[in-house]
């Protein structure tokens, strides 16, 4: 039965007792009036507060009450009366009934919940019992406020939820959204920018036993509507059981996915389609085993990707994005880390376990044929014990090899174990070998300070049309104990490539390991592989395969098609020649600016210069001021600043 809440209102004798106790000696009526007025105000206030058990009893509240207390543990709270013309501060418009914070008042007007901070989805009728369909109740909460809280419980949703721009959705520990249905059902759609989602578990219908791929059966997504989606922040979210993916965002800008646990989904963990300055950080992504497309056993599946591979002409390439500190495990049929058509992409400090390919750097395909540029793969760990283990790192920035190139790639400081299996092992008709680090059709490549061990066929494989490439300071130890086709390094079509190889160690402590394999005979005495004598070949089965020694650029008589080459040390004060042929002197003019003077006095005006930066902060180099016997080399970092560093230079007809 409804009742008024004040003991003073329900027991008037209490007023008399208070007056008698306090004013047993009355000095004057005028002195007593202030206290009498205070007590009367208490009576007046008490007469306007009404208590009910549930929100369904709002219709029983007499019209003269201004405040109602609802005792229901889930939907209860304090409500005050508002008129039909009062303005809701959350919307800037008049109040409207929403079933959680605003209810109709008998006789006109509204009962408005008094609260601060987030709305609770249970205020709107969500049960969280795992049985009731809570979709409508949660969507009402999402539409009512910019801050929405989901307490512990399992909330069944039969349709997708839509979260508005400028909103935060967060859950407590053990708050679970369970999406029913299969095929194309999604859980949460992002409708705009400035959205945060955190603290939830989002579960698809297949739960931890994902056996079937369903297109677009995704936990969190947005529309490919041509707009940028800025400041999307998704963190501390667990996702599993979806037939397609975890989080897929088109055109993210200044977005971040971090500290999420995404597992047991069909095709991908996190996908950024296009995007700018958006990052994927410190997530765990594992058990993506179903995939879609490709030819078995190459089934497309990804841990995370930055891509413009949408087959949509003019779709923006991802730029200035990064994946750092992620753990990706058990993607047996394809790739842990991926970019298609990306520019200035960083993969750093990630751990990859038991994935067929560690990281793939490639072009966008179809109508959006965009190569990759400026991708760095730094200080990652790649290990695998699975049967399907191709390359840990593939740099293949273009499909039109030899005509279109990608520029500026760094593969440095990575630890690699167990990769480098010949692709022909898996795909009939494909005869190419494959390295644990595999580069083809790229310009301006640095492969340095990597540790490769217990690999299968090839440690580092530099293929055709790779120009301006430095392979230095790598350690390659022990190939397969059972495979006789095992090489520390391999180089393909030496006349098409421009590669310097120095200060590397190739060592065998057990099993079979050959040193260097050069595939193809130099054409027209154009020797593009610079294999310096400071490379260490230790205890190998053989140092060079067959005629590979003769195919390397190691003898002075083989320099007929090269004008000059050198390693130039720039210490920030002066430039010094090292291991030079055909270069008379070098001069450091200023930061990042070195003049190279050729020895040959005979004029020649048509020559090509190739420069490969060596370490430091430089990412690419340019050549200008070409004179008859000299030219200038400029070294730049990622922000367009000139920097001092050492570099290899080669001059060819």
Secondary structure, 3 states (H helix, E strand, C coil): CCEECCHHHHCCHHHHHHHHHHCCCCCCHHHHHHHHHHHHHHHHHHCCEEEECCHHHHHHCCCCCCEEEECCCCCCEEEEEECCCCECCCCCCECCCCCCCEEECCCCCEEEECCCCCEEHHHHCCCCEEEEECHHHHHHHHHHCCEEEECCEEEEECCCEEECCCEEEEECCCEEEEECCCCCCCCEEECCCCEEEECCEEECCCCCCCCCCCCCCEEEECCCCCCCEECEEEECCEEECCCCEEEEEECEECCEEECCEEECCCCEEEEEECCECCEEECCEEECCCCCCCEECCEECCEEEEEECCCCCCCCCCCEEEEEECCEEEEEEEEEEEEEECCEEEEEECCEEEEEEEEEEEECCCCCCCCCCEEEEEECCEEECCCCCCCCCEEEECCCCCCCCCEEEEEEECCEEECCCCCHHHCCCCCCCCCEEEEECCEEEEEEECCEEECCCCEEEEECCCCEEEEEECCEEECCCCCCCCCEEEEEECCCCCEEEEECCEEECCCCCCEEEEEECCCCCCCCCEEECCCCEEECCCEEECCCHHHHCCCCHHHCCCEEEEEEEEECCCCEEEEEEECEEEEEEEECCEEEEEECCCCCCCCCEEEEEEECCCCCEEEEECCCCCEEEEEEECCCCCECCCEEEEEEEC
